[in-house]
Amino acid sequence: MARVSLQNLNKKFGTSVAVEDFSLDIADGELVAFLGPSGCGKTTTLRMIAGFIDPTAGRILIGDTDVTDLPVHKRNTGMVFQRYALFPHMTVSQNVSFGLEMHKVAPNDREARIREALDMVRMTALRDRYPRQLSGGQQQRVAIARALAIEPRVFLLDEPLSNLDAKLRLEVREEIRALQQRLGLTTIFVTHDQEEALAMSDRMAIMYNGCVQQVGTPDSLYENPANLFVADFLGKMNFFAGRLQGRGAFMTEAGCVLSVESTRGDATRLGVRPERILISRTPGTCNTIAVTIASLTYLGAHVDIKLDGPGNMRLACQLPNTTASRDLSLAPGLQAFASFQPQDCVLFTE
């Protein structure tokens, strides 16, 4: 395997900037997710690493080798595409063999590599089938096997789960992560799905408009987002406009004074996650706001609740589906109290 170093990568298409000054070091055996909305530059960056797109500026190193100007077949990366890109006229084993042939692997070694790759993704029994005879999850496994068969130094995945249904997506993402950890593969995973990135990655690079907004572990980014975009894109967050009023007190535009642990004097927004908000029929001990239940959405494991507060304040709350929460007997129109702890408040500037 190998580490990857992206140094001031830029990509322009005409006058349009797709990626701007992207720098990141990825450790040997690490799985890093590029996360962001459609059009933010994450797939363009991945394709520059693979060699399908030439950067306008910057360098790409795999291990100690500068691969910026090397063709695709000399970079020793294995890529799984969003739509799998299997050849419909080839069997499973022939699809896996194709990459080996392109890398000029000797015929005597080729069969052993095919068998090993198919064993890793549990597709050996279906090696003689054609893609049209496979389910979406099985086709995905073949695409992974084809990428792994060439024994890549870096494993690249471009939205590999987007075409699978919800249950299968969960199963395949667990399989990919387990396989990556077992093989110690340096892996870059592109997705717009926050849950996938949180569940699979060692670190995430959140992108917007071609720029990296923040890089860090899933928990550090979720708990301490660097700006409003990261906070709003990664999960959900309630925002209060206002300003700090003295040490540890944030005055909202609606006139609520909220206790905070931060003393960031230039803060104009306070954020709190929906799952950190508690609902009760009596006032809480800290940061309590009188609210009216606007709506409830039952989602099995939890209930999403919309709350109307003073002025035009609108809050989102997420309660776990427990006996205690059901005992509250919440219903639209009910008067209640929302509260949260100072340590759950995050402050931002504009």
Secondary structure as UniProt FT lines:
FT   STRAND          4..13
FT   TURN            14..15
FT   STRAND          16..26
FT   TURN            28..29
FT   STRAND          31..35
FT   TURN            38..39
FT   HELIX           42..50
FT   STRAND          57..62
FT   TURN            63..64
FT   STRAND          65..66
FT   TURN            68..69
FT   HELIX           72..74
FT   STRAND          77..80
FT   TURN            82..83
FT   TURN            88..89
FT   HELIX           92..102
FT   TURN            103..104
FT   HELIX           107..120
FT   TURN            121..122
FT   HELIX           124..126
FT   TURN            127..128
FT   HELIX           131..133
FT   HELIX           136..149
FT   STRAND          154..158
FT   TURN            160..163
FT   HELIX           166..183
FT   STRAND          186..191
FT   HELIX           194..200
FT   STRAND          203..208
FT   TURN            209..210
FT   STRAND          211..216
FT   HELIX           218..223
FT   HELIX           228..233
FT   STRAND          238..244
FT   TURN            247..248
FT   STRAND          249..252
FT   TURN            253..254
FT   STRAND          257..259
FT   TURN            265..266
FT   STRAND          269..272
FT   HELIX           274..276
FT   STRAND          278..280
FT   STRAND          288..298
FT   STRAND          302..308
FT   TURN            311..312
FT   STRAND          314..320
FT   HELIX           323..326
FT   TURN            327..328
FT   TURN            332..333
FT   STRAND          335..339
FT   HELIX           342..344
FT   STRAND          346..348
//
